[in-house]
């Protein structure tokens, strides 16, 4: 007889013991999985906090590549926007509005914003648009700063400020002159330079509705003067998806853009401060798309929807993918 007799085990208890062992193993695995998931989530939140709160230096436009600029046109105050986006057929453009022009060239902003200066720039835009846009550029930059809260932005424009006028033909040499010299050159040909009010009867369309007098900014001027939100290096890849036509309109296209961590951070910060505004995608001197910020976006992927120009959408996708 053994010293310690083995405990009798009923065959009926074996399945229960095996089931308990399996359940304990499963619980341990679930516990480990939940713990790892919690660690991953907390680590991600900490990383996102530092990434999204980081202060980034201002971006310079990439005139030979992709530049995304903000239009600073909140739709909640549409009639008081300095800039507006217009889309005709499949093309988008950004314009300086009457309100923006008249707000810039207000004598209260300083002597360099007088009606006489406005008239000279307006004349230059009609006679030699390269000179006109070059003269207008520092005022657009000042307007961006003014909208950002710098109330003295226009007062810092100086008559001795050097302005480079691009050549009027390929192979020509740019000309550098002071702003005062350019103003003198084109003075006396543009009247007061103040745009007509939209309420004036003389500025009406055939339908009788008031037509706003705007100045279309070239893509190059827009890229150089409006705030740069993103550049091509902020994207890792892109895809194009075609949406089928409807009874009323033809096919549209969606471009899915994948952001780098820096791009995600910059876009989150911009969308947080500029919800309800437009963005303009400028690729090698051509506006290829316009986006609208509906919500604050904290995401690695960003979809541009309802693009009508397939060629422009494809060029955007091809450029982003060619950079990586």
C-alpha positions in Angstrom: 0.0 0.0 0.0 1.5 3.4 -1.0 2.5 5.9 1.7 0.5 8.6 0.1 -2.3 7.1 -1.9 -3.3 9.0 -5.1 -6.5 11.0 -4.9 -9.1 9.4 -6.8 -10.2 11.4 -9.9 -13.5 10.9 -11.4 -13.4 10.5 -15.2 -16.4 12.9 -15.2 -14.2 15.8 -13.8 -11.6 15.6 -16.6 -13.5 17.7 -19.2 -14.2 20.4 -16.6 -10.6 20.6 -15.6 -9.5 20.8 -19.2 -12.0 23.5 -19.9 -10.9 25.6 -16.8 -7.2 25.3 -18.0 -8.2 26.5 -21.5 -10.2 29.4 -20.1 -7.3 30.5 -17.8 -4.9 30.4 -20.8 -7.3 32.4 -22.9 -7.7 35.0 -20.2 -4.0 35.4 -19.9 -3.6 35.9 -23.6 -6.5 38.4 -23.6 -4.9 40.2 -20.6 -1.6 40.4 -22.4 -3.2 41.6 -25.6 -5.2 44.3 -23.8 -2.1 45.5 -22.0 -0.1 45.7 -25.2 -3.0 47.6 -26.9 -3.2 50.0 -24.0 0.5 50.7 -24.1 0.3 51.2 -27.9 -2.6 53.6 -27.5 -1.0 55.6 -24.7 2.3 55.8 -26.6 0.4 56.9 -29.7 -1.5 59.6 -27.8 1.8 60.9 -26.3 3.4 61.0 -29.7 0.4 62.7 -31.3 0.3 65.3 -28.5 3.9 66.3 -29.1 3.5 66.1 -32.9 0.3 68.2 -33.1 1.5 70.8 -30.6 4.9 71.3 -32.2 5.7 74.8 -33.5 6.7 74.6 -37.2 8.7 77.3 -39.0 6.9 79.0 -41.9 7.2 77.2 -45.2 8.6 78.6 -48.4 6.7 78.0 -51.7 7.9 75.4 -54.1 7.4 77.2 -57.4 8.8 74.3 -59.4 6.7 71.7 -57.5 3.6 71.6 -55.4 2.5 74.4 -53.0 -0.7 74.3 -51.0 -1.8 77.8 -49.9 -4.6 79.0 -47.6 -7.2 81.4 -49.1 -8.1 83.0 -45.7 -11.7 83.2 -46.8 -14.0 82.2 -43.9 -17.5 81.5 -45.3 -19.1 82.9 -42.2 -18.1 86.4 -43.3 -18.2 86.0 -47.0 -18.8 89.6 -48.0 -15.8 90.8 -45.9 -13.2 88.4 -47.4 -10.0 89.8 -48.9 -9.7 86.7 -51.1 -12.2 84.4 -52.8 -12.0 81.2 -54.8 -13.9 81.1 -58.0 -14.4 77.8 -60.0 -15.6 78.1 -63.6 -16.1 74.9 -65.6 -13.2 72.8 -64.2 -10.7 75.6 -63.3 -10.3 77.3 -60.0 -8.6 80.7 -59.3 -8.1 82.9 -56.3 -9.0 86.6 -56.5 -8.4 89.8 -54.5 -11.9 91.1 -53.9 -13.2 94.7 -54.0 -13.4 94.6 -50.2 -9.8 93.4 -50.0 -8.5 96.0 -52.5 -10.3 98.9 -50.9 -9.3 97.7 -47.4 -5.6 97.6 -48.4 -5.6 100.9 -50.2 -7.1 102.9 -47.4 -5.2 106.1 -46.6 -5.5 105.2 -42.9 -3.1 102.4 -43.5 -0.3 104.9 -44.3 1.0 107.0 -47.2 1.9 103.9 -49.3 -1.8 103.0 -49.4 -3.1 106.2 -50.8 -5.6 106.3 -53.8 -2.7 107.6 -55.9 -0.6 104.5 -55.2 -3.6 102.3 -55.9 -4.2 104.1 -59.2 -0.6 103.5 -60.2 -0.7 99.8 -59.4 -4.1 99.5 -61.2 -2.6 101.1 -64.3 0.4 98.9 -64.1 -1.8 95.8 -64.1 -3.5 97.1 -67.2 -0.4 98.2 -69.1 2.2 95.7 -67.9 0.7 93.0 -65.7 4.2 91.6 -64.7 5.1 95.0 -63.2 1.6 95.4 -61.7 1.7 92.0 -59.9 5.2 92.6 -58.7 4.1 96.0 -57.2 1.0 94.3 -55.7 2.9 91.4 -54.1 4.1 93.3 -51.0 0.6 94.5 -50.4 -0.8 91.0 -50.5 1.9 89.8 -48.1 1.0 92.7 -45.8 -2.7 91.8 -46.1 -2.0 88.3 -45.0 -0.2 89.6 -41.9 -3.0 92.1 -41.3 -5.6 89.3 -41.3 -3.3 87.4 -38.9 -3.6 90.3 -36.4 -0.7 92.6 -37.4 -2.5 96.0 -37.6 0.7 97.8 -38.6 1.5 95.5 -41.5 0.7 98.1 -44.3 2.7 100.8 -42.5 5.9 98.8 -43.0 5.7 99.0 -46.8 8.4 101.5 -47.8 8.9 103.5 -50.9 12.5 102.4 -51.2 11.5 98.7 -51.1 13.1 96.9 -54.0 10.8 95.2 -56.5 11.9 92.7 -59.1 9.9 92.7 -62.3 10.1 89.5 -64.3 11.1 89.7 -67.9 8.4 90.0 -70.5 10.0 87.4 -72.8 11.9 84.2 -72.4 15.6 84.8 -71.9 15.1 88.4 -70.9 16.5 89.9 -67.8 14.4 90.9 -64.8 14.4 94.5 -63.7 14.8 95.7 -60.1 13.4 99.1 -59.2 12.2 100.7 -56.0 8.5 100.7 -55.4 8.5 104.5 -55.5 10.1 104.5 -59.0 7.5 102.0 -60.3 4.7 104.0 -58.8 6.0 107.2 -60.5 6.3 105.3 -63.8 2.7 104.2 -63.8 1.1 107.2 -62.1 -1.5 109.3 -63.8 -3.0 106.4 -65.9 -5.3 104.7 -63.5 -7.6 107.2 -61.9 -8.1 107.0 -58.2 -7.4 103.3 -58.2 -10.4 102.6 -55.9 -12.6 99.7 -57.1 -16.3 100.5 -57.6 -18.7 99.4 -54.9 -20.8 96.4 -55.7 -23.8 98.6 -55.1 -23.1 101.0 -57.9 -25.6 100.7 -60.8 -22.8 101.2 -63.4 -21.3 97.9 -62.4 -24.1 95.5 -63.3 -24.4 92.4 -65.4 -27.0 91.8 -68.1 -29.2 90.2 -65.5 -29.3 93.4 -63.5 -27.3 91.9 -60.6 -24.3 93.7 -59.2 -21.0 92.2 -60.5 -18.0 92.3 -58.1 -14.8 93.8 -59.5 -12.0 91.4 -58.6 -8.3 91.0 -59.5 -7.3 87.4 -60.3 -4.0 86.5 -58.8 -1.7 84.4 -61.0 -0.8 81.0 -59.6 2.8 82.2 -59.1 1.7 85.3 -57.2 -0.7 83.3 -55.1 2.0 80.8 -54.2 4.5 83.5 -53.3 2.2 85.7 -51.2 -0.5 83.7 -49.6 0.3 81.5 -46.5 1.9 78.2 -47.4 0.2 75.4 -45.6 1.9 72.4 -47.2 4.4 71.6 -49.9 5.0 68.4 -52.0 7.5 66.9 -49.5 4.6 66.7 -46.9 3.0 63.9 -48.9 4.1 60.3 -49.2 1.7 58.9 -51.9 -1.6 59.6 -53.7 -4.3 57.6 -55.4 -7.0 58.6 -58.0 -10.5 57.3 -57.9 -13.2 58.0 -60.5 -16.8 58.6 -59.4 -19.5 57.7 -61.9 -21.4 60.4 -63.7 -24.9 61.4 -62.6 -27.9 62.6 -64.7 -26.9 66.2 -64.2 -23.1 66.1 -64.2 -20.3 64.1 -65.7 -17.8 62.0 -63.8 -15.8 63.4 -60.9 -12.6 62.4 -59.3 -11.3 61.9 -55.7 -7.6 62.3 -54.9 -6.5 60.5 -51.7 -3.3 62.1 -50.3 -1.2 60.4 -47.7 0.6 62.8 -45.3 4.0 62.5 -43.6 4.0 63.0 -39.8 5.1 66.7 -40.4 2.4 67.1 -43.0 -0.2 65.7 -40.7 0.9 68.0 -37.9 0.9 71.1 -40.1 -2.5 70.3 -41.6 -4.1 69.6 -38.2 -2.9 72.9 -36.9 -4.0 74.8 -40.0 -7.5 73.1 -40.1 -7.9 73.8 -36.4 -7.4 77.5 -36.9 -9.0 77.9 -40.4 -12.0 75.6 -40.5 -14.5 76.8 -43.2 -11.8 78.1 -45.5 -10.4 77.0 -48.8 -7.0 75.7 -49.9 -5.5 76.0 -53.3 -3.2 73.4 -54.8 -0.6 75.0 -57.1 1.5 72.6 -59.2 4.3 74.1 -61.3 2.5 77.4 -61.9 -1.0 75.8 -62.4 -3.9 75.6 -60.1 -4.9 71.9 -60.2 -7.4 71.7 -57.3 -9.2 73.7 -54.6 -10.0 72.1 -51.3 -12.5 73.1 -48.5 -11.8 72.5 -44.8 -15.1 71.3 -43.3 -13.7 69.9 -40.1 -10.5 69.8 -38.0 -8.6 66.9 -39.5 -6.1 64.8 -37.5 -5.4 62.1 -40.0 -2.7 60.6 -42.1 -4.9 60.5 -45.2 -6.8 63.4 -46.8 -9.3 63.1 -49.6 -10.0 65.8 -52.2 -13.4 65.1 -53.6 -15.5 66.4 -56.5 -12.6 67.3 -58.8 -13.9 67.7 -62.3 -10.7 68.0 -64.3 -9.3 64.5 -64.7 -6.0 65.7 -66.2 -5.4 68.1 -63.3 -6.2 65.4 -60.8 -3.9 62.9 -62.5 -1.1 65.4 -62.6 -1.4 65.9 -58.9 -1.3 62.2 -58.2 1.6 61.6 -60.6 3.7 64.4 -59.1 3.2 63.2 -55.5 4.0 59.6 -56.3 7.1 60.6 -58.4 8.7 62.2 -55.3 9.0 58.9 -53.4 
